[in-house]
């Protein structure tokens, strides 16, 4: 996990994530879709929090999507079957609106779809 320690330029700070976190997930090709594969939200969450989730990279073939469960929790899910082993690297951005300010967090999710045993 990487965290932004300090910033000298206010605009640069506003446009870069406060935290970048890396995850590795493994699934088999026979996973039932839609499949919730990743949950994201601020910790701790406060009343009035609001998030926006976006997959910025790695979803060119449209296998994945996001959905908000409530104002402070969202999920990334596999929306269509992956028929053969394949690797993905998703950049999932969470923008958190808290007390009049947006803060950006980035999850880099490595997803490995492996062949299932017959």
N, CA, C and O of each residue as an XYZ file, in Angstrom:
472
protein
N       0.846     -1.172      0.000
C       0.000      0.000      0.000
C       0.888      1.231      0.000
O       1.901      1.266      0.698
N       0.519      2.242     -0.776
C       1.258      3.502     -0.822
C       0.324      4.616     -0.367
O      -0.854      4.621     -0.721
N       0.836      5.545      0.404
C       0.057      6.702      0.822
C       0.780      7.972      0.462
O       2.007      8.040      0.527
N       0.019      8.981      0.081
C       0.598     10.280     -0.216
C       0.980     10.928      1.112
O       0.118     11.140      1.965
N       2.242     11.241      1.292
C       2.730     11.823      2.532
C       2.542     13.337      2.533
O       1.928     13.893      3.444
N       3.063     13.985      1.530
C       2.926     15.436      1.469
C       2.851     15.859      0.010
O       3.218     15.110     -0.896
N       2.373     17.058     -0.189
C       2.208     17.579     -1.538
C       2.572     19.055     -1.521
O       2.193     19.788     -0.608
N       3.303     19.477     -2.528
C       3.716     20.878     -2.573
C       2.778     21.712     -3.440
O       2.715     22.933     -3.292
N       2.060     21.065     -4.332
C       1.161     21.775     -5.231
C      -0.262     21.311     -4.957
O      -0.564     20.127     -5.110
N      -1.142     22.228     -4.554
C      -2.501     21.874     -4.167
C      -3.248     21.159     -5.289
O      -3.922     20.160     -5.038
N      -3.139     21.658     -6.534
C      -3.860     21.030     -7.641
C      -3.366     19.608     -7.904
O      -4.167     18.715     -8.179
N      -2.049     19.395     -7.822
C      -1.524     18.036     -7.978
C      -2.105     17.108     -6.921
O      -2.463     15.966     -7.209
N      -2.194     17.610     -5.699
C      -2.741     16.793     -4.607
C      -4.196     16.423     -4.874
O      -4.609     15.293     -4.615
N      -4.958     17.356     -5.383
C      -6.373     17.100     -5.637
C      -6.569     16.052     -6.724
O      -7.585     15.358     -6.733
N      -5.612     15.927     -7.639
C      -5.773     15.024     -8.770
C      -5.073     13.683     -8.598
O      -5.163     12.832     -9.483
N      -4.385     13.472     -7.493
C      -3.718     12.193     -7.278
C      -4.340     11.484     -6.077
O      -4.835     12.140     -5.161
N      -4.319     10.159     -6.072
C      -4.927      9.417     -4.959
C      -4.196      9.657     -3.640
O      -2.982      9.858     -3.609
N      -4.967      9.629     -2.551
C      -4.388      9.669     -1.213
C      -3.707      8.339     -0.932
O      -2.667      8.286     -0.274
N      -4.310      7.255     -1.442
C      -3.779      5.914     -1.177
C      -3.951      5.053     -2.412
O      -4.981      5.106     -3.083
N      -2.926      4.257     -2.704
C      -3.004      3.238     -3.759
C      -2.772      1.899     -3.075
O      -1.756      1.696     -2.411
N      -3.728      0.983     -3.244
C      -3.639     -0.325     -2.603
C      -3.693     -1.401     -3.681
O      -4.429     -1.271     -4.658
N      -2.911     -2.465     -3.501
C      -2.805     -3.544     -4.474
C      -3.455     -4.810     -3.923
O      -3.275     -5.148     -2.754
N      -4.207     -5.503     -4.765
C      -4.881     -6.741     -4.380
C      -4.660     -7.779     -5.470
O      -4.545     -7.434     -6.646
N      -4.599     -9.058     -5.080
C      -4.514    -10.165     -6.033
C      -5.662    -11.120     -5.757
O      -5.826    -11.596     -4.634
N      -6.453    -11.397     -6.777
C      -7.615    -12.272     -6.639
C      -7.531    -13.386     -7.669
O      -7.146    -13.157     -8.815
N      -7.897    -14.600     -7.251
C      -7.894    -15.763     -8.142
C      -9.299    -16.346     -8.231
O      -9.969    -16.531     -7.215
N      -9.739    -16.634     -9.454
C     -11.037    -17.263     -9.683
C     -10.878    -18.283    -10.795
O      -9.931    -18.222    -11.580
N     -11.818    -19.224    -10.856
C     -11.806    -20.214    -11.930
C     -12.775    -19.790    -13.030
O     -13.695    -19.006    -12.796
N     -12.556    -20.316    -14.225
C     -13.386    -19.931    -15.370
C     -14.857    -20.287    -15.173
O     -15.715    -19.710    -15.840
N     -15.168    -21.216    -14.282
C     -16.565    -21.614    -14.090
C     -17.261    -20.793    -12.999
O     -18.316    -21.204    -12.516
N     -16.708    -19.663    -12.605
C     -17.338    -18.818    -11.595
C     -18.717    -18.379    -12.096
O     -18.869    -18.017    -13.263
N     -19.712    -18.411    -11.221
C     -21.076    -18.050    -11.594
C     -21.186    -16.528    -11.641
O     -20.801    -15.844    -10.694
N     -21.714    -16.001    -12.747
C     -21.863    -14.552    -12.904
C     -23.333    -14.162    -12.786
O     -24.195    -14.958    -13.158
N     -23.649    -12.987    -12.291
C     -22.701    -11.982    -11.815
C     -22.070    -12.416    -10.498
O     -22.735    -13.017     -9.654
N     -20.793    -12.112    -10.323
C     -20.051    -12.502     -9.128
C     -19.418    -11.264     -8.498
O     -18.604    -10.587     -9.126
N     -19.794    -10.975     -7.265
C     -19.159     -9.879     -6.534
C     -17.743    -10.319     -6.208
O     -17.549    -11.322     -5.523
N     -16.750     -9.579     -6.692
C     -15.370    -10.014     -6.474
C     -14.582     -9.075     -5.568
O     -13.523     -9.449     -5.063
N     -15.089     -7.850     -5.353
C     -14.317     -6.884     -4.568
C     -15.262     -5.851     -3.978
O     -16.156     -5.346     -4.657
N     -15.052     -5.546     -2.706
C     -15.864     -4.557     -2.001
C     -14.958     -3.410     -1.591
O     -13.834     -3.636     -1.143
N     -15.435     -2.179     -1.739
C     -14.611     -1.023     -1.425
C     -15.450      0.046     -0.722
O     -16.624      0.249     -1.031
N     -14.809      0.716      0.225
C     -15.451      1.817      0.935
C     -14.465      2.421      1.912
O     -13.434      1.818      2.210
N     -14.771      3.612      2.414
C     -13.869      4.255      3.369
C     -13.942      3.574      4.732
O     -14.966      3.005      5.111
N     -12.848      3.646      5.444
C     -12.802      3.098      6.801
C     -12.071      4.084      7.695
O     -10.881      4.325      7.491
N     -12.733      4.648      8.659
C     -14.147      4.464      9.000
C     -15.042      5.265      8.059
O     -14.600      6.211      7.408
N     -16.320      4.859      8.004
C     -17.319      5.589      7.219
C     -18.098      6.486      8.174
O     -18.321      6.140      9.334
N     -18.503      7.633      7.667
C     -19.255      8.593      8.471
C     -20.564      8.940      7.789
O     -20.678      8.847      6.566
N     -21.562      9.342      8.583
C     -22.827      9.821      8.025
C     -22.515     10.990      7.096
O     -21.724     11.869      7.438
N     -23.131     10.994      5.939
C     -22.881     12.052      4.969
C     -21.832     11.699      3.933
O     -21.686     12.413      2.941
N     -21.089     10.600      4.141
C     -20.130     10.156      3.123
C     -20.873      9.773      1.849
O     -22.013      9.310      1.891
N     -20.213      9.972      0.730
C     -20.781      9.570     -0.548
C     -19.619      9.170     -1.455
O     -18.616      9.879     -1.527
N     -19.750      8.037     -2.145
C     -18.662      7.576     -3.011
C     -19.117      7.484     -4.469
O     -20.297      7.310     -4.775
N     -18.124      7.609     -5.351
C     -18.302      7.354     -6.778
C     -17.222      6.347     -7.164
O     -16.039      6.572     -6.910
N     -17.632      5.237     -7.778
C     -16.689      4.187     -8.188
C     -16.558      4.168     -9.703
O     -17.550      4.250    -10.428
N     -15.318      4.058    -10.170
C     -15.047      4.010    -11.599
C     -13.930      3.016    -11.871
O     -12.929      2.994    -11.156
N     -14.097      2.193    -12.903
C     -12.995      1.358    -13.380
C     -12.298      2.168    -14.460
O     -12.842      2.359    -15.548
N     -11.088      2.646    -14.162
C     -10.368      3.525    -15.080
C      -9.536      2.787    -16.116
O      -9.314      3.302    -17.212
N      -9.072      1.581    -15.780
C      -8.202      0.825    -16.694
C      -8.449     -0.656    -16.520
O      -8.840     -1.116    -15.447
N      -8.215     -1.400    -17.592
C      -8.218     -2.854    -17.519
C      -9.534     -3.520    -17.862
O      -9.627     -4.747    -17.842
N     -10.556     -2.733    -18.179
C     -11.868     -3.310    -18.452
C     -12.289     -3.083    -19.904
O     -13.473     -2.918    -20.197
N     -11.320     -3.076    -20.796
C     -11.592     -2.791    -22.201
C     -12.564     -3.796    -22.835
O     -13.292     -3.454    -23.767
N     -12.573     -5.023    -22.333
C     -13.477     -6.038    -22.886
C     -14.790     -6.122    -22.114
O     -15.620     -6.989    -22.387
N     -14.975     -5.226    -21.155
C     -16.245     -5.082    -20.441
C     -16.670     -6.325    -19.649
O     -17.856     -6.649    -19.585
N     -15.703     -7.011    -19.051
C     -16.031     -8.151    -18.203
C     -16.538     -7.709    -16.827
O     -17.275     -8.446    -16.174
N     -16.151     -6.523    -16.390
C     -16.412     -6.086    -15.021
C     -17.294     -4.849    -14.994
O     -17.390     -4.114    -15.977
N     -17.932     -4.631    -13.859
C     -18.702     -3.418    -13.650
C     -18.668     -3.082    -12.157
O     -18.198     -3.877    -11.343
N     -19.167     -1.902    -11.812
C     -19.240     -1.488    -10.406
C     -20.688     -1.174    -10.064
O     -21.514     -0.897    -10.934
N     -20.963     -1.228     -8.775
C     -22.287     -0.848     -8.279
C     -22.159     -0.367     -6.847
O     -21.393     -0.923     -6.059
N     -22.903      0.654     -6.519
C     -22.944      1.122     -5.133
C     -23.950      0.291     -4.350
O     -25.061      0.045     -4.819
N     -23.556     -0.139     -3.157
C     -24.481     -0.835     -2.276
C     -25.223      0.163     -1.396
O     -26.389     -0.034     -1.052
N     -24.523      1.238     -1.039
C     -25.110      2.353     -0.301
C     -24.210      3.564     -0.544
O     -23.345      3.515     -1.418
N     -24.395      4.631      0.199
C     -23.657      5.863     -0.099
C     -22.164      5.755      0.189
O     -21.389      6.592     -0.273
N     -21.745      4.741      0.944
C     -20.332      4.637      1.310
C     -19.717      3.268      1.031
O     -18.598      3.005      1.472
N     -20.408      2.399      0.318
C     -19.852      1.087     -0.014
C     -20.206      0.734     -1.451
O     -21.340      0.918     -1.892
N     -19.214      0.223     -2.168
C     -19.451     -0.217     -3.536
C     -18.792     -1.547     -3.798
O     -17.961     -2.011     -3.017
N     -19.169     -2.158     -4.902
C     -18.582     -3.446     -5.273
C     -18.108     -3.395     -6.723
O     -18.609     -2.626     -7.543
N     -17.127     -4.242     -7.001
C     -16.729     -4.551     -8.369
C     -17.226     -5.971     -8.596
O     -17.027     -6.849     -7.757
N     -17.869     -6.188     -9.728
C     -18.357     -7.539     -9.995
C     -18.042     -7.968    -11.418
O     -17.927     -7.152    -12.332
N     -17.906     -9.274    -11.568
C     -17.715     -9.891    -12.877
C     -19.096    -10.026    -13.495
O     -19.958    -10.712    -12.946
N     -19.316     -9.370    -14.644
C     -20.662     -9.330    -15.202
C     -20.873    -10.294    -16.369
O     -22.007    -10.533    -16.787
N     -19.783    -10.843    -16.889
C     -19.943    -11.858    -17.932
C     -18.846    -12.907    -17.804
O     -17.756    -12.642    -17.298
N     -19.167    -14.089    -18.272
C     -18.287    -15.254    -18.113
C     -16.969    -15.070    -18.863
O     -16.937    -14.596    -19.999
N     -15.883    -15.460    -18.190
C     -14.576    -15.535    -18.832
C     -14.393    -17.004    -19.200
O     -14.297    -17.858    -18.319
N     -14.344    -17.300    -20.491
C     -14.404    -18.695    -20.930
C     -13.068    -19.428    -20.910
O     -13.036    -20.658    -20.917
N     -11.959    -18.677    -20.886
C     -10.642    -19.311    -20.848
C      -9.755    -18.548    -19.868
O     -10.035    -17.394    -19.546
N      -8.687    -19.190    -19.395
C      -7.811    -18.506    -18.441
C      -7.342    -17.154    -18.982
O      -6.990    -17.025    -20.155
N      -7.346    -16.167    -18.114
C      -7.005    -14.808    -18.530
C      -6.624    -14.007    -17.295
O      -7.141    -14.246    -16.204
N      -5.715    -13.054    -17.476
C      -5.296    -12.172    -16.385
C      -5.769    -10.758    -16.672
O      -5.792    -10.316    -17.820
N      -6.144    -10.058    -15.613
C      -6.594     -8.673    -15.722
C      -5.873     -7.832    -14.673
O      -5.506     -8.331    -13.609
N      -5.676     -6.570    -14.978
C      -5.236     -5.593    -13.986
C      -6.208     -4.427    -14.077
O      -6.186     -3.659    -15.039
N      -7.064     -4.302    -13.064
C      -8.052     -3.223    -13.027
C      -7.551     -2.091    -12.144
O      -6.994     -2.327    -11.072
N      -7.752     -0.868    -12.599
C      -7.567      0.309    -11.753
C      -8.958      0.785    -11.368
O      -9.699      1.304    -12.204
N      -9.310      0.607    -10.104
C     -10.629      0.998     -9.604
C     -10.460      2.220     -8.720
O      -9.771      2.176     -7.701
N     -11.094      3.303     -9.120
C     -10.978      4.558     -8.393
C     -12.232      4.775     -7.557
O     -13.356      4.623     -8.035
N     -12.009      5.134     -6.294
C     -13.109      5.526     -5.421
C     -12.917      6.994     -5.071
O     -11.913      7.376     -4.470
N     -13.883      7.803     -5.451
C     -13.884      9.203     -5.026
C     -14.820      9.305     -3.833
O     -15.991      8.934     -3.912
N     -14.291      9.811     -2.733
C     -15.058      9.951     -1.498
C     -15.392     11.422     -1.284
O     -14.504     12.268     -1.178
N     -16.680     11.707     -1.223
C     -17.145     13.056     -0.893
C     -17.413     13.075      0.606
O     -18.311     12.388      1.094
N     -16.625     13.868      1.335
C     -16.769     13.948      2.798
C     -16.572     15.394      3.210
O     -15.533     15.998      2.945
N     -17.571     15.929      3.852
C     -17.520     17.284      4.410
C     -17.065     18.314      3.379
O     -16.215     19.157      3.664
N     -17.644     18.236      2.173
C     -17.382     19.245      1.161
C     -16.129     19.062      0.334
O     -15.771     19.941     -0.449
N     -15.448     17.924      0.495
C     -14.202     17.694     -0.227
C     -14.196     16.303     -0.844
O     -14.648     15.337     -0.229
N     -13.672     16.211     -2.085
C     -13.444     14.908     -2.713
C     -12.044     14.431     -2.403
O     -11.083     15.194     -2.509
N     -11.922     13.172     -2.020
C     -10.634     12.520     -1.838
C     -10.648     11.273     -2.719
O     -11.653     10.566     -2.782
N      -9.534     11.005     -3.396
C      -9.460      9.884     -4.334
C      -8.601      8.760     -3.758
O      -7.533      9.000     -3.194
N      -9.091      7.527     -3.913
C      -8.367      6.328     -3.541
C      -8.313      5.432     -4.772
O      -9.254      5.402     -5.565
N      -7.217      4.705     -4.929
C      -7.060      3.836     -6.095
C      -6.740      2.424     -5.645
O      -5.795      2.205     -4.888
N      -7.535      1.460     -6.114
C      -7.266      0.042     -5.878
C      -6.788     -0.550     -7.196
O      -7.484     -0.465     -8.208
N      -5.605     -1.147     -7.185
C      -5.073     -1.857     -8.351
C      -5.319     -3.336     -8.084
O      -4.702     -3.930     -7.199
N      -6.221     -3.918     -8.854
C      -6.677     -5.279     -8.589
C      -6.184     -6.202     -9.696
O      -6.590     -6.081    -10.852
N      -5.306     -7.122     -9.326
C      -4.826     -8.161    -10.249
C      -5.793     -9.334    -10.134
O      -5.974     -9.886     -9.049
N      -6.410     -9.713    -11.242
C      -7.377    -10.804    -11.248
C      -6.858    -11.884    -12.184
O      -6.587    -11.642    -13.360
N      -6.728    -13.078    -11.629
C      -6.237    -14.222    -12.391
C      -7.374    -15.232    -12.535
O      -7.821    -15.822    -11.551
N      -7.829    -15.420    -13.751
C      -8.864    -16.428    -14.022
C      -8.139    -17.681    -14.496
O      -7.458    -17.668    -15.522
N      -8.293    -18.760    -13.741
C      -7.592    -20.004    -14.055
C      -8.590    -21.046    -14.562
O      -9.795    -20.910    -14.352
N      -8.090    -22.077    -15.223
C      -8.943    -23.156    -15.713
C      -9.520    -23.918    -14.529
O      -8.838    -24.143    -13.530
N     -10.779    -24.312    -14.651
C     -11.366    -25.130    -13.583
C     -11.148    -26.602    -13.865
O     -11.010    -27.020    -15.015
N     -11.119    -27.385    -12.789
C     -10.919    -28.827    -12.923
C     -12.219    -29.466    -13.371
O     -13.283    -29.130    -12.851
N     -12.152    -30.375    -14.321
C     -13.359    -31.054    -14.824
C     -13.666    -32.279    -14.036
O     -14.644    -32.968    -14.323
